[in-house]
Amino acid sequence: MGWAEEALDLVLRRAGETSEQVGDRFPLYADPADGRWTTTGRGSWTGGFWAGLLWLRAGHTGSDEDRTAAATVTARLAPWAEADTATRGLILWYGTALAAGDAAAGALQRRAAKAAVGAFDPQLGLVPWGAALGGARMRARTDGVPGLVPLLASAGPEGQVAAAAHLHRHLDLCLPREGTGRPRPAWRRDEANGWLAEADPARGWTRGEAWLLLAVADALLLAEAPSWRTDRLTRAAELLLADCAMLVGPLVPPTDAHHADGPLDTSAAAVTAVALQKLTLVSGAGWSTACASRAEAVLHRLAHDHLTRPGGTRPAGMLLDGCYDAHSGTAVRHELVWGDFFLALGLAARLGRVDLRRV
């Protein structure tokens, strides 16, 4: 366990340095040459991962000062609770789920869950992607599912029904209709023609596949009612594991599965590792041993080959080789705040410090 402990300590020490650098702004991605962060004032869709990383740091250090810092950042996520975006799941679930015992964070999570249930469109069977981040509102994307499934489900019976419907509608759209092949991650609703596939992000977007597997894993851990359709969720997990090569492919995938020589995405690997760890907790599943072994291998590879170490010219604890947006060429070999978060979460779970049933 020594390597996992060392890696977790490095990532969380880096979080402390990041906090000093960014002040009251939110980190997005950091330059691989010098570790300087590009930031945003409101947090965008990644703000919850920054808050979650600070909660992990507070749990690791046991410091009241670190806990206060995490609570302060979480409070600044409040404007997103009623924002018109399905990514409020990423923002408000991961920004609050690790804040055990913090009354304000708990209240914010409940407020966000209630608003998310209110945004559910029963005719479409989902919470629309929304217009808060720009672009067409009536869309469905794989990154609009993780986080939103447990957030909706936390709102009681009505929320659980909405959570199951939201996930299954995305599975209807994104999983190949022929039963094999890679998911299609983005769709747009046209009044005349129904759901139309979007060109970007395209099929083969490995982070989108990781997001979808994470959402399915969460649903399998939540499934207690017929509306969850557990058998279908199991088949979806098996399809993603097999057709997206999540158990046998590269430990750190390229951002585009169809371009093996393109940029890698360590954030996709970190998300996948956590999803695999969650799948090992599904009662009676036949994939547990394979998922546990693969998650361990992915975390080990990230820690040994992509995490900066003390003594170099760059800050220690940077998870490099993350790809923010390959299509636009934005931050294609950088440290990403959600990559750091999921690596830290996976390592903490591996060390028995976090119960993945709760986050």
C-alpha positions as CSV (number, residue, x, y, z in Angstrom):
1,M,0.0,0.0,0.0
2,G,3.1,2.3,0.2
3,W,2.8,3.6,-3.3
4,A,-0.9,4.5,-2.9
5,E,-0.2,6.3,0.3
6,E,2.7,8.2,-1.2
7,A,0.7,9.2,-4.3
8,L,-2.3,10.3,-2.3
9,D,-0.1,12.4,-0.1
10,L,1.5,14.0,-3.1
11,V,-1.9,14.9,-4.8
12,L,-3.3,16.3,-1.7
13,R,-0.2,18.4,-0.9
14,R,-0.5,19.7,-4.4
15,A,-4.1,20.7,-3.6
16,G,-2.9,22.8,-0.7
17,E,-0.4,24.6,-3.0
18,T,-3.1,25.0,-5.6
19,S,-5.4,26.6,-3.0
20,E,-2.7,29.2,-2.2
21,Q,-2.2,29.9,-5.9
22,V,-5.8,30.3,-7.1
23,G,-7.2,32.1,-4.1
24,D,-11.0,32.6,-4.4
25,R,-11.0,31.3,-8.0
26,F,-11.5,27.7,-9.2
27,P,-8.7,25.8,-11.0
28,L,-9.4,24.2,-14.4
29,Y,-6.1,23.0,-15.8
30,A,-2.4,23.6,-15.1
31,D,0.5,24.0,-17.5
32,P,2.6,20.9,-17.6
33,A,5.8,23.0,-17.7
34,D,5.4,25.0,-14.6
35,G,2.2,24.0,-12.9
36,R,0.4,27.4,-13.2
37,W,-3.3,27.0,-13.2
38,T,-5.8,28.5,-15.7
39,T,-8.8,29.4,-13.5
40,T,-12.4,30.5,-13.6
41,G,-14.3,32.7,-11.3
42,R,-17.5,30.7,-10.9
43,G,-16.1,27.2,-11.3
44,S,-17.8,26.1,-14.5
45,W,-18.7,22.4,-14.7
46,T,-15.5,21.5,-12.8
47,G,-16.0,23.5,-9.6
48,G,-17.4,20.5,-7.7
49,F,-14.2,18.6,-8.2
50,W,-12.1,21.3,-6.6
51,A,-14.4,21.4,-3.6
52,G,-14.4,17.6,-3.5
53,L,-10.6,17.5,-3.6
54,L,-10.4,19.9,-0.7
55,W,-12.8,17.7,1.3
56,L,-10.5,14.8,0.6
57,R,-7.6,16.9,1.8
58,A,-9.4,17.8,5.0
59,G,-10.2,14.2,5.7
60,H,-6.6,13.3,5.0
61,T,-5.0,15.9,7.3
62,G,-7.8,16.1,9.9
63,S,-7.1,19.9,10.0
64,D,-9.9,22.3,11.0
65,E,-8.3,24.9,8.8
66,D,-8.5,22.5,5.8
67,R,-12.1,21.7,6.6
68,T,-13.0,25.4,6.7
69,A,-11.3,25.9,3.3
70,A,-13.3,23.1,1.8
71,A,-16.5,24.4,3.2
72,T,-15.8,27.9,1.9
73,V,-15.3,26.7,-1.6
74,T,-18.4,24.5,-1.4
75,A,-20.5,27.5,-0.4
76,R,-19.3,29.3,-3.6
77,L,-21.0,26.5,-5.7
78,A,-24.5,27.6,-4.5
79,P,-25.4,29.6,-7.6
80,W,-25.2,26.4,-9.6
81,A,-28.0,24.7,-7.7
82,E,-30.7,26.2,-9.9
83,A,-28.6,26.7,-13.0
84,D,-29.9,25.3,-16.2
85,T,-27.4,22.5,-16.7
86,A,-27.3,18.7,-16.3
87,T,-23.7,19.2,-15.2
88,R,-25.0,20.4,-11.8
89,G,-24.6,16.7,-11.0
90,L,-20.9,16.9,-11.5
91,I,-20.8,20.3,-9.6
92,L,-23.1,19.7,-6.7
93,W,-22.8,16.0,-6.0
94,Y,-19.0,15.7,-6.0
95,G,-18.7,19.1,-4.3
96,T,-20.8,18.0,-1.3
97,A,-20.8,14.2,-1.1
98,L,-17.5,14.1,0.9
99,A,-18.6,16.9,3.3
100,A,-19.8,14.5,6.0
101,G,-21.2,16.4,9.0
102,D,-21.1,19.8,7.3
103,A,-24.6,21.2,7.7
104,A,-24.3,23.9,5.0
105,A,-23.0,21.4,2.4
106,G,-25.8,19.0,3.2
107,A,-28.4,21.8,2.8
108,L,-26.8,22.8,-0.5
109,Q,-27.0,19.2,-1.8
110,R,-30.6,18.9,-0.8
111,R,-31.4,22.2,-2.5
112,A,-29.6,21.1,-5.7
113,A,-31.4,17.7,-5.7
114,K,-34.8,19.4,-5.4
115,A,-33.9,21.8,-8.2
116,A,-32.7,18.9,-10.4
117,V,-35.9,17.0,-9.9
118,G,-37.8,20.1,-10.9
119,A,-35.8,20.3,-14.1
120,F,-36.6,16.7,-15.1
121,D,-38.7,16.7,-18.3
122,P,-41.1,13.7,-18.1
123,Q,-41.9,13.9,-21.8
124,L,-38.2,13.6,-22.8
125,G,-37.4,11.3,-19.8
126,L,-34.4,13.2,-18.7
127,V,-33.0,16.4,-17.4
128,P,-31.9,18.4,-20.5
129,W,-28.3,19.3,-20.9
130,G,-29.3,22.9,-20.5
131,A,-28.1,26.3,-21.7
132,A,-26.1,27.5,-18.7
133,L,-22.8,26.6,-20.4
134,G,-23.8,27.8,-23.8
135,G,-25.1,26.0,-26.9
136,A,-28.4,24.3,-27.5
137,R,-30.5,23.5,-24.4
138,M,-32.2,20.3,-25.7
139,R,-29.3,18.0,-25.7
140,A,-28.2,14.8,-24.0
141,R,-24.6,14.0,-23.3
142,T,-22.8,11.3,-21.4
143,D,-21.2,13.9,-19.1
144,G,-24.6,15.0,-18.1
145,V,-25.3,11.7,-16.3
146,P,-22.5,11.0,-13.7
147,G,-23.2,12.8,-10.4
148,L,-26.7,13.7,-11.5
149,V,-27.9,10.1,-11.0
150,P,-27.0,10.0,-7.2
151,L,-28.0,13.6,-6.8
152,L,-31.5,13.0,-8.2
153,A,-31.8,9.8,-6.2
154,S,-31.0,11.6,-3.0
155,A,-34.3,13.5,-3.3
156,G,-36.6,10.6,-2.3
157,P,-38.9,8.4,-4.3
158,E,-39.7,11.0,-6.9
159,G,-36.0,11.7,-7.4
160,Q,-35.2,8.0,-7.7
161,V,-37.7,7.6,-10.5
162,A,-36.2,10.6,-12.3
163,A,-32.7,9.3,-11.7
164,A,-33.5,6.0,-13.2
165,A,-35.3,7.5,-16.2
166,H,-32.5,10.0,-16.8
167,L,-29.9,7.3,-17.0
168,H,-32.0,4.9,-19.1
169,R,-32.8,7.6,-21.6
170,H,-29.1,8.3,-22.0
171,L,-28.5,4.5,-22.4
172,D,-31.2,4.4,-25.0
173,L,-29.5,7.2,-27.0
174,C,-25.8,6.5,-26.4
175,L,-25.4,2.7,-26.5
176,P,-25.2,1.2,-29.9
177,R,-28.6,-0.1,-31.1
178,E,-27.0,-3.1,-32.6
179,G,-25.8,-4.2,-29.2
180,T,-22.0,-3.9,-29.8
181,G,-19.6,-1.1,-30.5
182,R,-18.7,2.2,-28.8
183,P,-21.2,4.6,-27.4
184,R,-22.3,7.8,-29.2
185,P,-21.8,10.5,-26.5
186,A,-23.8,13.5,-27.7
187,W,-27.3,14.1,-29.0
188,R,-29.5,17.1,-29.9
189,R,-33.3,17.2,-29.8
190,D,-34.9,18.5,-33.0
191,E,-38.6,19.3,-33.0
192,A,-39.2,17.8,-36.4
193,N,-36.8,14.9,-36.4
194,G,-36.3,13.9,-32.8
195,W,-32.9,13.0,-31.4
196,L,-30.0,13.6,-33.8
197,A,-26.4,12.6,-33.1
198,E,-23.9,15.4,-32.8
199,A,-20.5,15.3,-34.4
200,D,-18.5,16.6,-31.3
201,P,-17.7,14.9,-29.1
202,A,-17.6,12.0,-31.5
203,R,-17.9,8.2,-30.9
204,G,-14.7,7.0,-29.3
205,W,-14.4,9.8,-26.7
206,T,-12.9,7.7,-23.9
207,R,-13.8,10.2,-21.1
208,G,-17.4,10.1,-22.2
209,E,-17.3,6.3,-22.0
210,A,-15.8,6.5,-18.5
211,W,-18.5,9.0,-17.4
212,L,-21.2,6.6,-18.6
213,L,-19.7,3.6,-16.9
214,L,-19.4,5.7,-13.7
215,A,-23.1,6.5,-13.9
216,V,-24.1,2.9,-14.5
217,A,-22.0,1.8,-11.5
218,D,-23.7,4.4,-9.3
219,A,-27.1,3.2,-10.4
220,L,-26.2,-0.5,-9.7
221,L,-25.3,0.5,-6.2
222,L,-28.5,2.5,-5.8
223,A,-30.9,0.1,-7.5
224,E,-33.6,-0.9,-5.0
225,A,-36.8,-0.5,-7.1
226,P,-38.0,-2.0,-10.4
227,S,-37.7,1.4,-12.2
228,W,-33.9,1.0,-12.1
229,R,-34.1,-2.1,-14.4
230,T,-31.1,-3.8,-12.8
231,D,-30.8,-6.4,-15.5
232,R,-30.4,-3.8,-18.2
233,L,-27.9,-1.9,-16.1
234,T,-25.8,-5.1,-15.7
235,R,-25.9,-5.6,-19.5
236,A,-24.9,-2.0,-20.1
237,A,-21.9,-2.3,-17.7
238,E,-20.9,-5.5,-19.4
239,L,-21.1,-3.9,-22.9
240,L,-19.0,-0.9,-21.8
241,L,-16.4,-3.1,-20.1
242,A,-16.1,-5.3,-23.2
243,D,-16.6,-3.0,-26.2
244,C,-14.7,-0.1,-24.7
245,A,-11.9,-2.4,-23.7
246,M,-11.9,-1.1,-20.1
247,L,-10.6,-4.4,-18.8
248,V,-8.0,-5.2,-21.4
249,G,-7.1,-2.0,-23.4
250,P,-4.5,0.6,-22.5
251,L,-4.4,1.5,-18.9
252,V,-4.3,5.1,-19.9
253,P,-6.4,5.5,-23.0
254,P,-6.0,8.1,-25.8
255,T,-8.7,10.8,-25.6
256,D,-10.0,9.4,-28.9
257,A,-10.1,5.7,-29.1
258,H,-9.8,5.8,-32.9
259,H,-6.5,7.7,-32.7
260,A,-4.1,5.7,-30.6
261,D,-1.3,8.1,-31.5
262,G,-3.2,11.1,-30.2
263,P,-3.1,12.7,-26.8
264,L,-3.7,10.5,-23.8
265,D,-6.3,11.3,-21.2
266,T,-5.2,10.4,-17.6
267,S,-8.5,11.9,-16.4
268,A,-10.4,9.3,-18.3
269,A,-8.3,6.6,-16.7
270,A,-8.9,8.0,-13.2
271,V,-12.7,8.2,-13.7
272,T,-12.6,4.6,-15.1
273,A,-10.6,3.4,-12.1
274,V,-13.2,4.8,-9.7
275,A,-16.1,3.3,-11.8
276,L,-14.4,-0.1,-11.7
277,Q,-13.9,0.2,-7.9
278,K,-17.6,0.9,-7.6
279,L,-18.5,-2.1,-9.7
280,T,-16.6,-4.4,-7.3
281,L,-19.1,-3.4,-4.6
282,V,-22.1,-4.6,-6.7
283,S,-23.5,-7.6,-4.8
284,G,-23.2,-10.9,-6.7
285,A,-21.5,-9.5,-9.8
286,G,-19.2,-11.8,-11.7
287,W,-16.9,-9.0,-12.7
288,S,-15.6,-8.1,-9.2
289,T,-12.2,-9.8,-9.4
290,A,-11.4,-8.4,-12.9
291,C,-12.6,-4.9,-12.0
292,A,-10.6,-4.8,-8.8
293,S,-7.4,-6.0,-10.5
294,R,-7.8,-3.5,-13.4
295,A,-8.6,-0.6,-11.1
296,E,-5.5,-1.3,-9.1
297,A,-3.4,-1.5,-12.3
298,V,-4.8,1.8,-13.6
299,L,-4.1,3.6,-10.3
300,H,-0.6,2.2,-10.1
301,R,0.2,3.3,-13.6
302,L,-1.1,6.8,-13.0
303,A,0.8,7.1,-9.8
304,H,4.1,5.8,-11.2
305,D,4.2,7.1,-14.8
306,H,2.1,10.3,-14.8
307,L,2.4,11.9,-11.3
308,T,5.2,14.4,-10.8
309,R,7.6,13.7,-8.0
310,P,9.5,16.0,-5.6
311,G,12.9,17.3,-6.7
312,G,12.0,18.2,-10.3
313,T,11.4,21.6,-11.9
314,R,7.7,21.2,-11.7
315,P,5.5,21.0,-8.5
316,A,5.1,17.5,-7.1
317,G,1.7,15.8,-7.2
318,M,0.6,16.9,-10.7
319,L,-1.3,14.3,-12.6
320,L,-0.1,15.1,-16.1
321,D,-1.3,14.0,-19.6
322,G,-4.9,14.9,-19.1
323,C,-6.7,16.2,-22.2
324,Y,-9.2,19.0,-21.6
325,D,-10.5,19.3,-25.2
326,A,-8.6,17.6,-28.1
327,H,-11.1,19.0,-30.7
328,S,-10.1,22.6,-30.0
329,G,-6.5,21.8,-28.9
330,T,-7.1,23.1,-25.4
331,A,-4.9,21.8,-22.7
332,V,-4.1,18.5,-24.3
333,R,-1.3,17.3,-22.0
334,H,-2.1,19.1,-18.8
335,E,-3.0,18.6,-15.2
336,L,-6.8,18.7,-14.9
337,V,-8.6,19.4,-11.6
338,W,-11.1,16.5,-12.1
339,G,-8.2,14.1,-13.0
340,D,-6.6,15.0,-9.6
341,F,-9.9,14.5,-7.9
342,F,-10.7,11.1,-9.3
343,L,-7.1,9.9,-8.7
344,A,-7.2,11.0,-5.1
345,L,-10.7,9.5,-4.7
346,G,-9.6,6.2,-6.2
347,L,-6.4,6.1,-4.0
348,A,-8.4,7.0,-0.9
349,A,-10.9,4.2,-1.6
350,R,-8.0,1.8,-2.2
351,L,-6.6,2.7,1.2
352,G,-10.0,2.3,2.9
353,R,-10.4,6.0,3.7
354,V,-13.5,6.6,1.6
355,D,-16.7,4.5,1.1
356,L,-17.5,4.7,-2.6
357,R,-21.2,3.9,-1.9
358,R,-21.5,7.4,-0.5
359,V,-19.7,9.4,-3.3
